[in-house]
Amino acid sequence: MSDPTSEFVGVNHRVANPARIYDYGLGGDHNFAADRERFEMLEQVDPDARLVVSANRGFLRRAVRYCMQQGITQFLDLGSGVPTVGNVHEAAHQIDPSVRVVYVDNEPVAAAHTRRLLRGLDNTAIVEEDLRNPEAIMSAPETRELLDFSKPVGLMMVAVLHWVADADVAGLLARYRSFLAPGSMLAISHLTDEHLPEQMGQVGEVFDETTEPVTYRPQSQADLLFEGCDLVSPGVVYTTEWRSEPHEAVHPPERAKIWAAVGRLR
Ligand SMILES: C[S@@+](CC[C@H](N)C(=O)[O-])C[C@H]1O[C@@H](n2cnc3c(N)ncnc32)[C@H](O)[C@@H]1O
């Protein structure tokens, strides 16, 4: 993307942001020089940085397909990011174009590009909002128009909760669960430092000077986040291990840096 344009007045393009850093890592062009520089710094401390982001997107797509096999026809994608190829509605609409998707992101550049990408697609929308405000998201006109919470929903929180420092992240999940019908599916992926503390410490330092510092959570915290849900097989694993094809596996799996799981709400 050409750097600062009048379209993004109010966005400080000199400070990198995780949405745009991730977009660059995925090969997208909705990012600024500061984001590209930050990603290159990440690659210096983690040569697998591109693998980390593409493996996470791979999990997202497989999770969408899995939820659809379980009968899910509507998704709420929190922290949806810049709509680089392979996002939720693309994965879903390859199978069923009538699936409804509401994206949520609080990053203005990501939201603007998503709005543009979705133009003309009746069954998708973006709500520009902080995911820490579930009530605002649930009552947004776009959400109310597209999603029916009396029926199961696929709630995606993929590579986003590690940008939420809130100590009561489990309480936040409980607020979302209170809106969901039984049979709803919850997909979460989350950065962790538990197997590579030294390297992830350096990764954390790279993010310290972005708009959102990172908060790692271990796989053992998944129990808290998935309270009220039955985890589906294979449980909590690295992204590359979650229902992946053999060619998607990496060794050792902790190179993927992000754990992932999907649960069904009881
Ligand atoms: C690493 S990207 C992940 C994008 C997508 N979910 C995926 O996994 O491919 C994280 C996204 O979460 C968004 N985000 C971070 N904190 C957020 C918050 N409090 N509310 C809404 N979105 C947030 C960022 O702006 C960014 O677009």
The ligand as a Gaussian input file, in Angstrom:
#p B3LYP/6-31G(d) Opt

LIG

0 1
 C       -2.751000     -11.009000      13.945000
 S       -4.233000     -10.320000      13.326000
 C       -5.223000     -11.781000      13.103000
 C       -6.166000     -11.682000      11.930000
 C       -7.050000     -12.921000      11.717000
 N       -7.869000     -13.190000      12.892000
 C       -6.220000     -14.132000      11.412000
 O       -5.926000     -14.888000      12.343000
 O       -5.826000     -14.339000      10.266000
 C       -4.945000      -9.672000      14.854000
 C       -6.055000      -8.671000      14.591000
 O       -6.736000      -8.407000      15.817000
 C       -7.039000      -7.027000      15.865000
 N       -7.228000      -6.620000      17.263000
 C       -6.295000      -6.546000      18.237000
 N       -6.851000      -6.145000      19.394000
 C       -8.174000      -5.963000      19.135000
 C       -9.271000      -5.540000      19.927000
 N       -9.110000      -5.227000      21.222000
 N      -10.486000      -5.469000      19.347000
 C      -10.655000      -5.778000      18.033000
 N       -9.638000      -6.186000      17.233000
 C       -8.411000      -6.272000      17.768000
 C       -5.859000      -6.355000      15.214000
 O       -6.187000      -5.056000      14.749000
 C       -5.554000      -7.328000      14.093000
 O       -6.240000      -6.987000      12.931000

